[in-house]
Amino acid sequence: MPPVPPVEPRWDLPAAALSTGAVARRLGVSPTTLRSWERRYAIGPAHREDGRHRRWTPQDIARLELMCRLTAQGVPPAEAARVARGSDPVAPAVPAGGSRAPGGPNSLPLGEVRPECRGLARAALRLDAPAVEELLDASLAEYGLLTAWEDVMAPTLHAAGRKWASAGERYVEVEHLLSWHVSSALRRIRPVPGEPRTPPVLLACTPGEEHSLPVEALAAALGERGLPVLMFGTALPVEALHDAVRRTGPRTVVLWAQSRTTADRALVRSVAAIEWGQRGARGHSALLIAGPGWAAAAPDPGTERLFGLRSGLDVITASALGAPPATGSGRTAPAWSGAAPSAGPGAIRAGSPSTTSR
């Protein structure tokens, strides 16, 4: 059994006792898991309101945190609960000068984020797939897609990529698990029926590009606005992209490139030149480029660069509904830009999470 880590006091927890749901969100476990631990291992709250509703004190929560850390290290739950029950955590007052964020060598580098983000990170580190799925669905239900992506999903994915980059081959399984479940949660969002015969928005990654989660988030957001989407995912070959544009006549094409090596300017020019439709009534698509790979130079004539999911969604919506894009215009909220350590095929950038299997 690995050495037992000390119980670290948490400065971000209120002094008042918390409900099971609130504790589950903070720790990154499902309420069902907490109730199961209480029933099987007698690691439950010391207080119940009216004899029924569970209320977890800071001491109760500190014991749960210890159990979570132990199980994340591979300790069997029964043994982890025995150790946690034998501990005597004390939650001291917040020291003068402010609070500190929880962390440690086995945590993800998150910084100042929502509690749901920390809970999701803990669940991913434990490889607790049911909890990851439940927490993602809860965040989407509570905050909506855009806020859940910007404040919960993307920061956790970014932190997982940074952890992987700084720890060699360790934690790659965490990033893969998290990416898969984020993708699955995005695909569970049902699109809103739109106007019939509206030209589609074509979304694709450039040839060789294997990172598609930001584009999946964009596809889900467009679906919520009732805009038809053709999603081609990762590494679409050049000729296949050309054929898709000619065959479908999309109002807008969005090309995603995560790295400079996949940001092909020649591809942009060739797609921008494509005309489709009947002879004498030819049309062409508005071409938008997205992702940190395009940061090295200004957009080519006839194209516009997108800088974030929220602002980019407004640009695409206007384009899809017939308004011409403001070529070369700058946008705020660069949620798809930024820098992060490179760690091979699975590396991610700030707000630009990766997926290694799509």
C-alpha positions as CSV (number, residue, x, y, z in Angstrom):
1,M,0.0,0.0,0.0
2,P,1.4,3.4,-0.9
3,P,2.2,5.9,1.9
4,V,-0.9,7.6,3.2
5,P,-1.0,11.2,2.1
6,P,-1.8,13.8,4.8
7,V,-5.2,15.2,5.0
8,E,-4.9,18.7,3.6
9,P,-7.2,21.3,4.9
10,R,-9.5,22.9,2.3
11,W,-9.9,26.7,2.4
12,D,-12.6,26.9,-0.2
13,L,-15.3,25.0,1.7
14,P,-17.8,27.0,3.8
15,A,-18.1,26.3,7.5
16,A,-21.7,25.3,7.1
17,A,-22.5,21.6,6.5
18,L,-23.2,20.8,2.9
19,S,-25.7,18.5,1.2
20,T,-24.7,15.3,-0.5
21,G,-25.2,16.8,-4.0
22,A,-22.9,19.8,-3.2
23,V,-20.2,17.5,-1.7
24,A,-20.4,15.2,-4.8
25,R,-19.9,18.1,-7.2
26,R,-16.9,19.3,-5.2
27,L,-15.2,15.9,-4.9
28,G,-16.0,14.7,-8.4
29,V,-18.0,11.7,-7.3
30,S,-21.7,10.9,-7.9
31,P,-24.2,11.2,-5.1
32,T,-24.8,7.5,-5.6
33,T,-21.2,6.7,-4.9
34,L,-21.3,8.7,-1.6
35,R,-24.3,6.9,-0.4
36,S,-22.7,3.6,-1.4
37,W,-19.6,4.4,0.6
38,E,-21.7,5.3,3.6
39,R,-23.7,2.1,3.4
40,R,-20.8,-0.3,2.7
41,Y,-17.9,1.3,4.6
42,A,-19.6,3.5,7.3
43,I,-17.9,6.7,6.0
44,G,-20.9,9.0,6.2
45,P,-21.9,12.4,7.6
46,A,-22.0,12.9,11.3
47,H,-25.2,15.0,11.1
48,R,-28.6,14.6,9.5
49,E,-31.3,17.2,9.3
50,D,-34.5,15.9,10.8
51,G,-32.9,12.5,10.9
52,R,-33.1,12.1,7.2
53,H,-31.2,14.6,5.1
54,R,-27.4,14.2,5.1
55,R,-25.3,17.2,6.0
56,W,-21.5,16.9,5.6
57,T,-19.3,19.0,7.8
58,P,-15.8,20.1,6.8
59,Q,-14.4,17.2,8.9
60,D,-16.6,14.7,7.0
61,I,-15.6,16.2,3.7
62,A,-11.9,16.0,4.6
63,R,-12.3,12.3,5.3
64,L,-13.9,11.8,2.0
65,E,-11.1,13.7,0.2
66,L,-8.6,11.3,1.9
67,M,-10.6,8.3,0.7
68,C,-10.8,9.8,-2.9
69,R,-7.0,10.3,-2.9
70,L,-6.3,6.8,-1.7
71,T,-8.7,5.1,-4.2
72,A,-7.1,7.2,-7.0
73,Q,-3.7,5.6,-6.0
74,G,-5.2,2.1,-6.3
75,V,-6.0,1.4,-2.6
76,P,-9.1,-0.8,-2.3
77,P,-12.2,1.2,-1.2
78,A,-12.6,-0.9,2.0
79,E,-9.0,-0.2,3.1
80,A,-9.2,3.4,2.0
81,A,-12.3,3.9,4.1
82,R,-10.7,2.3,7.2
83,V,-7.8,4.7,6.9
84,A,-10.1,7.7,6.4
85,R,-12.2,6.7,9.3
86,G,-9.1,6.5,11.5
87,S,-8.0,10.0,10.5
88,D,-8.8,13.0,12.6
89,P,-9.0,15.9,10.1
90,V,-9.3,19.3,11.5
91,A,-10.4,22.2,9.3
92,P,-8.6,25.3,10.7
93,A,-9.7,28.8,10.1
94,V,-8.7,30.5,6.8
95,P,-5.4,32.2,7.4
96,A,-5.1,36.0,7.2
97,G,-4.3,37.2,3.7
98,G,-6.8,35.1,1.8
99,S,-7.3,31.6,0.7
100,R,-5.3,29.1,-1.2
101,A,-6.5,26.7,-3.9
102,P,-6.3,23.0,-3.1
103,G,-3.7,21.0,-5.1
104,G,-0.8,18.6,-4.8
105,P,1.5,16.5,-7.0
106,N,-1.4,14.2,-8.0
107,S,-3.9,17.0,-8.9
108,L,-4.5,18.7,-12.2
109,P,-3.2,22.3,-12.5
110,L,-6.5,24.2,-12.6
111,G,-5.9,27.6,-11.0
112,E,-9.0,29.6,-10.1
113,V,-12.0,27.7,-11.5
114,R,-15.6,26.7,-10.7
115,P,-16.0,23.9,-8.0
116,E,-17.6,21.7,-10.8
117,C,-14.3,21.9,-12.7
118,R,-12.4,20.6,-9.6
119,G,-14.9,17.9,-9.1
120,L,-14.6,16.8,-12.8
121,A,-10.8,16.8,-12.5
122,R,-10.9,14.6,-9.4
123,A,-13.3,12.1,-11.1
124,A,-11.1,12.0,-14.2
125,L,-7.9,11.3,-12.1
126,R,-9.7,8.4,-10.4
127,L,-10.8,7.2,-13.8
128,D,-14.3,7.2,-12.4
129,A,-16.2,7.1,-15.7
130,P,-19.8,7.1,-14.3
131,A,-18.9,10.2,-12.1
132,V,-17.3,12.0,-15.1
133,E,-20.4,11.4,-17.2
134,E,-22.8,12.5,-14.4
135,L,-20.8,15.7,-13.7
136,L,-20.6,16.7,-17.4
137,D,-24.3,16.2,-17.8
138,A,-25.0,18.2,-14.6
139,S,-22.8,21.1,-15.8
140,L,-24.6,21.2,-19.1
141,A,-28.0,21.1,-17.5
142,E,-27.1,23.9,-15.0
143,Y,-25.1,26.3,-17.0
144,G,-25.9,25.5,-20.7
145,L,-23.5,24.5,-23.4
146,L,-21.4,27.7,-23.8
147,T,-20.7,28.3,-20.1
148,A,-20.2,24.6,-19.4
149,W,-17.7,24.4,-22.2
150,E,-15.8,27.6,-21.3
151,D,-15.8,27.2,-17.5
152,V,-15.9,23.5,-16.9
153,M,-14.9,21.3,-19.8
154,A,-12.2,23.3,-21.5
155,P,-10.2,24.2,-18.4
156,T,-10.3,20.6,-17.2
157,L,-9.2,19.3,-20.6
158,H,-6.4,21.9,-20.7
159,A,-5.2,21.0,-17.3
160,A,-5.2,17.3,-18.2
161,G,-3.0,18.1,-21.2
162,R,-0.6,20.2,-19.1
163,K,-0.4,17.4,-16.6
164,W,0.4,14.9,-19.3
165,A,3.0,17.2,-20.8
166,S,4.8,17.7,-17.5
167,A,4.7,14.0,-16.4
168,G,6.0,12.1,-19.4
169,E,3.7,9.3,-20.3
170,R,1.8,9.4,-17.1
171,Y,-1.8,10.7,-17.0
172,V,-2.4,10.0,-20.7
173,E,-5.2,7.7,-19.7
174,V,-6.8,10.6,-17.8
175,E,-6.9,12.8,-20.9
176,H,-8.2,10.0,-23.1
177,L,-11.0,9.2,-20.7
178,L,-12.0,12.8,-20.2
179,S,-11.9,13.5,-23.9
180,W,-14.1,10.6,-24.7
181,H,-16.7,11.5,-22.2
182,V,-16.7,15.2,-23.1
183,S,-17.3,14.2,-26.8
184,S,-20.1,11.8,-25.7
185,A,-21.8,14.5,-23.6
186,L,-21.6,17.0,-26.5
187,R,-23.2,14.4,-28.8
188,R,-26.1,13.8,-26.4
189,I,-27.2,17.4,-26.9
190,R,-30.2,17.2,-29.2
191,P,-30.3,19.8,-32.0
192,V,-33.3,22.1,-32.4
193,P,-35.2,21.7,-35.7
194,G,-34.4,24.6,-38.0
195,E,-35.9,26.1,-41.1
196,P,-36.2,23.6,-44.0
197,R,-33.8,24.0,-46.9
198,T,-31.4,26.1,-44.9
199,P,-27.8,25.6,-46.3
200,P,-25.7,23.6,-43.9
201,V,-22.6,24.7,-42.0
202,L,-19.7,22.4,-42.9
203,L,-17.2,21.7,-40.1
204,A,-14.0,19.8,-40.7
205,C,-10.5,19.4,-39.4
206,T,-7.7,20.0,-41.8
207,P,-5.8,16.9,-43.2
208,G,-3.6,15.4,-40.5
209,E,-5.4,17.2,-37.7
210,E,-6.6,14.8,-35.0
211,H,-7.9,17.3,-32.4
212,S,-11.7,17.8,-32.9
213,L,-13.3,18.5,-29.5
214,P,-13.6,22.3,-30.0
215,V,-15.3,21.6,-33.4
216,E,-17.6,19.1,-31.7
217,A,-18.6,21.8,-29.2
218,L,-19.3,24.2,-32.1
219,A,-21.4,21.6,-33.8
220,A,-23.5,21.1,-30.7
221,A,-23.9,24.9,-30.2
222,L,-25.0,25.4,-33.8
223,G,-27.5,22.6,-33.4
224,E,-29.0,24.4,-30.4
225,R,-29.5,27.4,-32.7
226,G,-31.4,25.3,-35.2
227,L,-28.7,25.5,-37.8
228,P,-28.0,22.3,-39.9
229,V,-24.5,21.0,-39.5
230,L,-22.3,18.7,-41.6
231,M,-19.6,17.4,-39.2
232,F,-16.7,15.6,-40.8
233,G,-14.4,15.4,-37.8
234,T,-10.7,14.8,-37.9
235,A,-8.2,14.7,-40.7
236,L,-10.5,15.1,-43.7
237,P,-8.5,14.5,-46.9
238,V,-8.2,17.4,-49.3
239,E,-10.2,15.8,-52.2
240,A,-12.9,14.6,-49.8
241,L,-13.3,18.2,-48.5
242,H,-13.5,19.6,-52.0
243,D,-16.1,17.0,-53.0
244,A,-18.2,17.6,-49.9
245,V,-18.3,21.4,-50.5
246,R,-19.3,20.9,-54.2
247,R,-21.9,18.3,-53.4
248,T,-23.6,20.1,-50.5
249,G,-23.2,23.8,-51.3
250,P,-22.8,24.9,-47.7
251,R,-23.4,28.5,-46.7
252,T,-20.3,28.4,-44.4
253,V,-17.2,26.2,-44.1
254,V,-15.2,26.1,-40.9
255,L,-11.7,24.6,-41.0
256,W,-10.0,23.7,-37.7
257,A,-6.3,23.5,-37.2
258,Q,-4.8,22.8,-33.8
259,S,-1.1,23.2,-34.8
260,R,0.9,25.1,-37.4
261,T,1.9,21.9,-39.1
262,T,-1.8,21.2,-40.0
263,A,-2.7,24.8,-40.8
264,D,-2.5,24.5,-44.6
265,R,-2.8,27.9,-46.3
266,A,-2.9,26.3,-49.8
267,L,-5.9,24.3,-48.6
268,V,-7.7,27.5,-47.5
269,R,-7.1,29.1,-50.9
270,S,-8.3,26.1,-52.8
271,V,-11.5,25.8,-50.7
272,A,-12.2,29.5,-51.0
273,A,-12.1,29.2,-54.8
274,I,-14.7,26.3,-55.0
275,E,-17.9,27.2,-56.7
276,W,-21.0,25.0,-56.6
277,G,-24.5,24.9,-58.0
278,Q,-26.0,24.9,-61.5
279,R,-24.2,26.6,-64.3
280,G,-25.2,30.2,-64.5
281,A,-26.2,30.3,-60.8
282,R,-23.0,29.4,-59.1
283,G,-22.3,30.1,-55.5
284,H,-19.5,29.9,-53.0
285,S,-19.2,29.4,-49.3
286,A,-18.0,31.8,-46.6
287,L,-14.8,30.3,-45.4
288,L,-13.9,30.6,-41.7
289,I,-10.7,29.3,-40.0
290,A,-10.5,28.4,-36.4
291,G,-7.9,27.0,-34.0
292,P,-4.4,28.1,-32.7
293,G,-2.7,26.7,-35.8
294,W,-3.8,29.7,-37.8
295,A,-2.2,32.2,-35.5
296,A,1.0,32.7,-37.4
297,A,-0.4,35.0,-40.1
298,A,-3.4,37.1,-41.1
299,P,-6.3,35.4,-42.8
300,D,-6.2,35.1,-46.6
301,P,-8.5,37.4,-48.6
302,G,-12.0,36.1,-48.5
303,T,-11.6,34.3,-45.2
304,E,-12.1,35.2,-41.5
305,R,-10.5,33.8,-38.4
306,L,-12.6,32.8,-35.4
307,F,-11.2,33.3,-31.9
308,G,-13.6,31.7,-29.6
309,L,-16.7,29.5,-29.3
310,R,-19.1,32.2,-28.1
311,S,-18.0,34.9,-30.5
312,G,-17.3,32.5,-33.3
313,L,-20.8,31.1,-32.9
314,D,-22.3,34.6,-33.6
315,V,-20.1,35.0,-36.7
316,I,-21.2,31.6,-38.1
317,T,-24.8,32.3,-37.3
318,A,-24.8,35.6,-39.2
319,S,-23.0,34.0,-42.1
320,A,-25.3,31.0,-42.2
321,L,-28.3,33.3,-42.3
322,G,-26.9,35.2,-45.2
323,A,-24.9,38.1,-43.7
324,P,-21.4,38.3,-45.3
325,P,-18.5,37.8,-42.9
326,A,-16.4,40.9,-41.9
327,T,-13.2,39.7,-43.5
328,G,-10.1,39.9,-41.2
329,S,-12.1,41.4,-38.3
330,G,-10.8,40.8,-34.8
331,R,-12.9,39.2,-32.2
332,T,-12.8,39.0,-28.4
333,A,-12.8,36.1,-26.0
334,P,-9.9,34.0,-27.5
335,A,-11.2,30.7,-26.0
336,W,-9.6,28.8,-28.9
337,S,-6.2,30.5,-28.7
338,G,-3.3,30.5,-26.2
339,A,-0.3,28.4,-25.5
340,A,0.3,25.2,-23.6
341,P,3.2,22.7,-23.5
342,S,3.3,20.4,-26.5
343,A,3.0,16.7,-25.7
344,G,2.8,15.0,-29.0
345,P,-0.5,13.9,-30.6
346,G,-2.6,14.5,-27.5
347,A,-1.3,17.9,-26.6
348,I,-3.9,20.6,-26.1
349,R,-3.9,24.3,-25.9
350,A,-5.8,26.7,-23.6
351,G,-9.4,26.3,-24.4
352,S,-8.6,24.0,-27.3
353,P,-8.9,20.5,-25.9
354,S,-7.8,17.5,-27.8
355,T,-9.3,14.2,-28.7
356,T,-6.9,11.4,-29.6
357,S,-9.4,9.0,-31.1
358,R,-11.3,11.3,-33.4
